[in-house]
């Protein structure tokens, strides 16, 4: 099964000694595993290098990180945590990482503590939230502008959303 079918975040780690001597040598490594396992695979790749004693590496490519940028010299611990988070939560996890500029701790905390669910739109969430809070007389229900209410709540900082597909909006409160 190819990675495109499984969508497992992966990094391409290159041997810098080989690269600096005109050789392309590296390995694709699944990034959703423990940092020590990734380090072991990097060490094994360096041991197979055409340049003896190779020790330095860099991340030269990556895939299936759902738009999240991985820096060339990113720490393996962070890459492993981000890879596992995206592997588990897909586009939603990547959206949270983008929202918090790669801060994995903030992304995890927000998903755990501030997530309200998936809706077709923030307006749909506002309608559901309002209906749970108060009884709206049928004669008034059609006069409520749910889109305006959602826009005001978002602009006021009460909520933010991550859209992962058409009519697939994940709603979070600001915690």
ABEGO torsion letter per residue (X at the ends): XBAAAAGBBBBBBBBAAAAAAGBBBBBBBBAABBAAAAAAAAAAAAAABABBGBABBBBABBBGAGGBBBBAABBAAAAAAAAAAAAAAEAAAAAAAAAAGGBAAAAAAAAAAABAEBBABAAAAAAAAAAAABBBBAAAAAABBAAAAAAAAAAAGABBBBBABBGBBBBBBBX
